[in-house]
Amino acid sequence: MAYFSIGDEFEKVSLMLHLTSEPEPADHGIGLDFRVNDIEAMVSALKEEGVLIVQNPNESEWGKEASIADPDGYKLRLSSK
C-alpha cells in the first residue's frame, strides 16, 4: 500500500493506493473515497439532491462508510471516523 497526506489534523488531503482482490468500491475505473465529518448528514443531503445511494452508512473497520454513484455509474465512497 502507498499512502500520502498533506495538511494537518483539521484540513488534510490523503491519497491511498492499494491492490485488492475485490472489485469494490469500483466496478470499473478507479475508486475514490471522500472523508466527511458527518456521514449521516452528508448522505441525507445527497439523497435530497437526487444522488443514487448505493450503500447507506454502515460501520466498518475504517469507521462509517457509504457509497454513492455519479451520473456515469462510477461508485464513490464516503467515510467518516
Secondary structure, 3 states (H helix, E strand, C coil): CEEEEEECCCCEEEEEECCCCCCCCCCCCCCEEEECCCHHHHHHHHHHCCCEEEEEEEEECCEEEEEEECCCCCEEEEEEC
